[in-house]
Amino acid sequence: MKNTKAKSNGSIWNRNFICILLTSFMLGISHFSVNPLVASYAIHLGAGALIMGILTGLFFGVALSMRPVAGPVITKFDKRKLMILVFVIGGIANIGYALFHNISAFILFRIIHGVQYSLVGTLTMTLAGDNLPKEKMASGMGIYGLCGSIGMAIGPTIGLYLLNLGTHSRNESFGFTFVFLFAVISSFIGIIPSTILVPDKKTERDVLSTGAWYTNIASVHAVPMSILMFLIFVGWSLYNIYIVEFAKELEISGISSFYTVLAAVLMITRPASGWLTDRFGLARILPPSFILFAVSFLIVGFGKSIGTMLAGAAIASLGFGSFQPALFSMCILSETPLKRSVASNTLYIGIDLGLFLGPIMGSMVYGMYDYSVMYKSASLMIFLALVVFILLLPAYHRRRRVLEAMETE
């Protein structure tokens, strides 16, 4: 099979990869300036606990439902044009948030935003993998994740600052509008590096060789990583969605620093863990990461002060930061080059399902108990993920040996 991977001569630094880093950064800025405030915005619009969970998870539910379309589309069409399109869709969704302040409109534009998200994760991950040397895949994926982490560090702080500024200037509704307009600008700036991407060099024969559209929805070889991502992101969604409201319940101020610590530690952990994974292997890096991530939920769940919350954020990032480079590289390396977008799509099915069900499950636990119990119970999902990883690792190594044998033929 023809290899469509860009020639990098052993270096991760090439035109396409740099453009992907820039688009990932702008996506992080746009997404994380808005997403931590979605639960607060739902409450502002008058939603109850269950509706709040459904509205916050709707974005990811739509993305999940679009996976049967996203995988085949990314496999068949030019990734450069698709990247430009997803930034335009994101801008339109945020314009809708800014102009219309009611639950019906919020649902409509969350659906549109979910369509964007169904494409963008798979698209950026596939482009990053296509332009990285195999022997530095985890290291490159760590740097790729770093740009998203920087956006995560800046985005929530900017979002909360703009919300407070607009609220104090006029009212809370104006504050949310301020945040959404900022996300619009960020989305449209992201179009610039997207236009600089080198267009795909897939031939018509390459496209035909990928098979019928339904064969490009999911890859059986990436299912193990997708299961792990589902369990991990059920927990991660609770940090993204409910930490602001938990802090309000505890009367803790300065909670925006939670996201700053979370992202600051991720900026160190992601590239470092990618480098360590390439050198020491998955079996030595990931089990301690699962344990750290699980413990972080217990720390936050028992937390009563901003100091405890920030300690939980730091430990969460130490654990979570190791998953992305390792599992993304496992996913990319589990498939042939032309099918990498299918593997990426499979991985994001697990991510979407976790991010969709996580807020709903969290809201149900909150409805029965409180935020503290919700966070403590999330640790069980991560310990389960550790067991799954140990059981599934041998199958991944067998697949790698098969692909390496195919390459030498």
Residue pairs with C-beta under 8 A, 6 or more apart in sequence:
1 209
1 336
1 337
1 338
1 406
2 206
2 337
2 338
3 337
4 130
4 200
4 201
4 202
4 206
4 337
4 338
5 130
5 131
5 337
6 14
6 16
6 130
6 131
6 198
8 14
8 17
8 131
8 132
8 133
10 133
10 135
10 136
11 133
12 131
12 132
12 133
12 136
12 139
12 140
12 143
14 131
15 196
15 197
15 198
16 127
16 130
16 131
16 197
16 198
17 128
17 131
17 132
17 140
17 144
19 193
19 194
19 196
19 197
20 124
20 127
20 128
20 131
20 144
20 193
20 197
21 143
21 144
21 147
22 147
22 190
22 192
22 193
23 83
23 87
23 124
23 190
23 193
23 194
24 124
24 144
24 147
24 148
24 151
25 147
25 148
25 150
25 151
26 87
26 151
26 186
26 187
26 189
26 190
26 193
27 90
27 120
27 124
27 148
27 151
27 190
28 147
28 148
28 149
28 150
28 151
28 152
28 154
28 155
29 151
29 154
29 155
29 158
29 186
30 90
30 94
30 151
30 155
30 183
30 186
30 187
30 190
31 151
31 155
31 183
32 151
32 152
32 154
32 155
32 156
32 159
32 259
33 155
33 156
33 158
33 159
33 162
33 179
33 182
33 183
33 186
34 94
34 97
34 155
34 159
34 179
34 180
34 183
35 59
35 240
35 241
36 155
36 156
36 159
36 160
36 240
36 241
36 243
36 244
36 259
37 159
37 160
37 163
37 176
37 179
37 244
38 55
38 56
38 59
38 241
39 52
39 56
39 241
39 242
39 244
39 245
39 359
40 244
40 245
41 106
41 176
42 51
42 52
42 55
42 56
42 103
42 106
43 52
43 245
44 172
44 173
44 176
45 101
45 102
45 103
45 106
46 103
47 55
47 103
49 363
49 366
49 367
50 363
50 364
50 367
51 103
52 363
53 359
53 360
53 362
53 363
53 364
54 359
54 360
54 363
55 103
55 106
55 107
55 110
56 241
56 359
57 237
57 355
57 356
57 357
57 358
57 359
57 360
58 107
58 110
58 111
58 114
58 356
59 110
59 113
59 114
59 117
59 355
59 356
60 114
60 117
60 237
60 351
60 352
60 353
60 354
60 355
60 356
61 114
61 352
61 356
62 110
62 111
62 113
62 114
62 115
62 117
62 118
63 114
63 115
63 117
63 118
63 348
63 352
63 355
63 356
64 118
64 349
64 352
64 353
64 356
65 114
65 118
66 114
66 115
66 118
66 119
67 118
67 217
67 218
67 345
67 348
67 349
67 352
68 214
68 217
69 118
70 118
70 119
70 122
70 345
70 348
71 122
71 216
71 217
71 218
71 341
71 342
71 345
71 346
72 213
72 214
72 216
72 217
73 82
73 119
74 82
74 119
74 122
74 123
74 126
74 341
74 344
74 345
75 207
75 210
75 216
75 338
75 339
75 341
75 342
76 207
76 210
76 213
76 216
78 199
78 200
78 202
79 123
79 126
79 127
79 197
79 200
80 194
80 195
80 197
80 198
80 199
80 200
81 199
82 119
82 123
83 120
83 123
83 124
83 127
83 194
83 197
84 191
84 194
84 195
85 119
86 116
86 119
86 120
86 123
87 187
87 188
87 190
87 191
87 194
88 187
88 191
89 112
89 113
89 115
89 116
89 119
90 113
90 116
90 120
90 183
90 187
90 190
91 184
91 187
91 188
92 112
93 109
93 110
93 112
93 113
93 116
94 109
94 113
94 180
94 181
94 183
94 184
94 187
95 180
95 184
96 105
96 108
96 109
96 112
97 106
97 109
97 176
97 180
97 183
98 177
98 180
98 181
98 184
99 105
100 106
100 109
101 173
101 176
101 177
117 352
118 348
118 352
121 344
121 348
121 351
122 341
122 344
122 345
122 347
122 348
123 341
124 144
125 144
125 328
125 331
125 332
125 344
125 347
125 348
126 332
126 340
126 341
126 344
127 197
128 140
128 141
128 144
128 328
129 137
129 141
129 328
129 329
129 332
129 340
129 344
130 337
130 340
132 140
132 141
133 140
134 333
135 278
136 278
137 278
137 329
137 332
137 333
138 273
138 274
138 275
138 277
138 278
138 325
138 326
138 328
138 329
139 271
139 274
139 275
139 277
139 278
139 325
140 274
141 274
141 324
141 325
141 328
141 329
141 332
142 270
142 271
142 272
142 273
142 274
142 275
142 277
142 324
142 325
143 270
143 271
143 274
144 328
145 266
145 270
145 271
145 274
145 321
145 324
145 325
145 328
146 266
146 267
146 270
146 271
149 263
149 266
149 267
149 270
149 321
150 263
150 267
152 259
152 262
152 263
152 266
153 259
153 260
153 262
153 263
153 264
153 266
153 267
154 263
155 259
156 256
156 259
156 260
157 256
157 259
157 260
158 182
159 179
159 182
160 244
160 256
161 256
162 175
162 178
162 179
162 182
163 172
163 175
163 176
163 178
163 179
164 175
165 175
165 178
166 172
166 174
166 175
166 176
166 177
166 178
166 179
167 174
167 175
168 175
169 175
202 338
206 338
209 338
210 216
210 338
210 339
210 342
215 342
216 339
216 341
216 342
216 345
217 342
217 345
218 226
218 342
218 345
218 346
218 349
219 334
219 335
219 339
219 342
219 343
219 345
219 346
221 334
221 335
221 343
221 399
222 331
222 334
222 335
222 342
222 343
222 344
222 346
222 347
223 346
224 388
224 392
224 395
224 396
225 327
225 330
225 331
225 334
225 346
225 347
225 350
225 396
226 346
226 347
226 349
226 350
226 351
227 350
227 388
227 392
228 323
228 327
228 350
228 385
228 388
228 389
228 392
229 323
229 327
229 347
229 348
229 350
229 351
229 354
230 350
230 351
230 353
230 354
231 354
231 381
231 382
231 384
231 385
231 388
232 293
232 320
232 323
232 354
232 381
232 382
232 385
233 350
233 351
233 353
233 354
233 355
233 358
234 354
234 357
234 358
234 361
234 378
234 381
235 293
235 297
235 358
235 378
235 379
235 381
235 382
236 320
236 354
236 355
236 358
237 354
237 355
237 358
237 359
237 362
238 297
238 358
238 359
238 362
238 374
238 375
238 378
239 258
239 262
239 300
239 313
239 316
240 355
241 358
241 359
241 362
242 359
242 362
242 366
242 371
242 374
243 255
243 258
243 259
243 300
243 309
244 255
245 371
246 300
246 371
246 372
246 375
247 253
247 255
247 258
247 306
247 309
249 370
249 371
250 303
250 304
252 305
252 306
252 309
253 306
254 306
255 306
255 309
257 306
257 310
258 309
258 310
258 313
259 313
261 310
261 313
261 314
261 317
262 313
262 314
262 316
262 317
263 317
264 317
265 313
265 314
265 317
265 318
265 321
266 317
266 320
266 321
268 321
269 317
269 318
269 320
269 321
269 322
270 321
270 322
270 324
270 325
271 325
273 285
273 289
273 321
273 322
273 325
273 326
274 325
274 326
274 329
276 285
277 285
277 322
277 325
277 326
277 329
282 326
282 330
282 393
282 396
283 393
285 322
285 326
286 322
286 323
286 326
286 389
287 386
287 389
287 390
288 319
289 318
289 319
289 320
289 321
289 322
289 323
289 326
290 319
290 382
290 383
290 385
290 386
290 389
291 319
291 386
292 315
292 316
292 318
292 319
293 315
293 316
293 318
293 319
293 320
293 323
293 382
294 319
294 379
294 380
294 382
294 383
294 386
295 315
295 319
295 379
296 312
296 313
296 315
296 316
296 319
297 312
297 316
297 375
297 376
297 378
297 379
297 382
298 375
298 376
298 379
299 308
299 311
299 312
299 315
300 308
300 309
300 312
300 313
300 316
300 375
301 372
301 373
301 374
301 375
301 376
301 378
301 379
302 308
302 372
302 376
303 309
303 312
319 382
327 347
328 347
330 396
331 343
331 344
331 346
331 347
332 340
332 343
332 344
333 400
333 403
334 343
334 396
334 399
334 400
334 403
335 342
335 343
335 403
336 403
336 406
362 374
362 378
365 373
365 374
365 377
366 373
366 374
